[in-house]
Amino acid sequence: MKPSTGVTVSMVRTNSSEALPKSKRLEKKNEWLFVNPYLIAGVLGASFCFTWFFAILTTSDFVTGEGHSPSAVGMLHFVFVAALLLTYFVEWLLSNWLQTHRIVLAVTALVCGVTHSLGAFSGFQPVWGYAVAALAGVGVAALTTLWIEFVCVLMKAQIRAAVAAMLALSFLWYVGTVFLDNRLVPYIIALYALLSGLTYLFLHMRFSLMDDLPAIPAKESDQRLQITWKPSLLTVMGSAAQGFALYWLLAPEVHTFGVSAIIQGGSLIVFALLLVDSRKAFFLKESFIRKMFLPVLAACILPLFFLPQELWVWPCVFAFLFSLLPYASAIFATCEHIARCDLSSIRTFGWGRLFSSSGLLLGLAAGWVAFSTQAFGSVTLPVMVTIVVMFFILVSTTMSKQSYYPGEEQKREPRVALGPHGEVVVDSGYGNADSGVRFFHLRCDAVAEKYGLSKRQTEVLHLLAKGRNAEYIQKQLVISPHTAKAHIYNIYQKTGSHSRQDLMDLVENESIDESSLGESL
């Protein structure tokens, strides 16, 4: 029998409880911290998968051996990204079947991961390097999709923090490889791939909640999908900037120990800041990143016009590090959208990563033309930098000032209607497609604040108000049956309700302040 619970620890603070009112002391004694080792293992396993991805993306050493020319080394990343693109398309196309055969993706990723350990033979068979790059792309795409589904379904209450932790940990593990002999890098990368794949298989066999991963039909998922072409275009723009900068940073004459250390250390700092922000202020929203994208990237890329070639590395490093923000923002938004609208994770994430991979491929191609060809003669670099910046300007103008990711703040366009007595009434509930969902959540939050519910009790209230029972709540929040029932009992006591129907009526009849509603929609 698969275990589904971890260790439940009561949190009681005695050092300051005497200074608190009695009601507050009781509330603190009723708080519970649920620590599930299987969820922790999932975060670690997913971080190894992202390490696999970034270790390939930011180095030319994932295939070793002699016999590769500089141009051949550059082609390895084109092959890797093209394989990512193709695999995500196949996942999107076959999402219905893959949702009932997830083990196929896991085994595929493991087989592809093993190939890294064979990279040392590429010197004798140069074509093997391209095979390793292609198989790595297939494996990374397959395993990343599985881990994202794990987060969206089993950690939906803390999606942003979980993804940020995975990304930060991935570079924490990866930083160590910079000090290794290049000949060992393929074996270390293979180890990351194996650790990630084996962790997923272990959870698949031992963690009971893995049996409850949903199989949502593609047609039903597409009907609820709210991500439009505009945020997808933003993802393309961010990935294109990343690919353009990476092409120069990965050149054999540029990719030195110091550059690699700066890229890895800087990336770790960026994702660590995102992790802290996800737990605290949540300042680095998609809207903020979008506003900063054009001026920051332009400031990084335009100096290539007048800097000597030996200094090009610094604008490219800063451009790459900043491009990690829209990369992470796109994953955050996609995951939150999957959880909020009950979408097919495999299908939706595959679709979103199609745009990311396309932008990365486009950026690598632009970098190749700018840095490795004379397509426009002596002015090739200035021409390509101008084209890239103009592309950024065009996309930024198209996006205007509005946020298009579900979950971010959006301005509503009120609809005017006639009331029962002929008066003009503005329908404040009119807005984007998920306005009804947001009304519901805002009412739940208002009820929780009015009756002094704790954060965990508020999460339980959201599910109770939908008519969910204790068993469902236990599985969704990954808590023990006793903890779920304790929260439900405390909610009933605080609100004076006697049934789920009473709570549903309480939430439905709760009024919402119009100003706070405008901020959240």
Buried (B, 14 or more C-beta within 10 A) or exposed (E): EEEBBBEBEEEEEEEEBEEEEEEEBEBBEBBBEBEBEBBEBBBBBBBBBBBBBBBBBBBBBBBBBEEBEEEBBBBBBBBBBBBBBBBBBBBBEBBBEBBEEBBEBBBBBBBBBBBBBBBBBBBEEBEBBBBBBBBBBBBBBBBBBBBBBBBBBBBBBBBBBBBBBBBBBBBBBBBEBBEEEEEEBBBBBBBBBBBBBBBBBBBBEBBEBBEEBEEBEBEEBBEBBBBEEBBBBBBBBBBBBBBBBBBBBBBEEBBEEEBBEBBBBBBBEBBBBBBBBBEEEEEBBBBBBBBBBBEBBBEBBBBBEEEEEEEBBBBBBBBBBBBBBBBBBBBBBBBBBBBBBBBBBBBBBBBBBBBBBBBBBBBBBBBBBBBBEEEBEEEBBBBBBBBBBEBBEEBBEEBEEEBBBBBBBBEBEEEEEEEEEEEEBEEBBBBBEBBEEBBBBBBBBBBBEEBEBBEBBBBBBBBBBBEBEBEBBBBBBBBBEEBBBBBBEBBBEBBEBEEBEBBBEBBEEBEBEEEEBBEEB
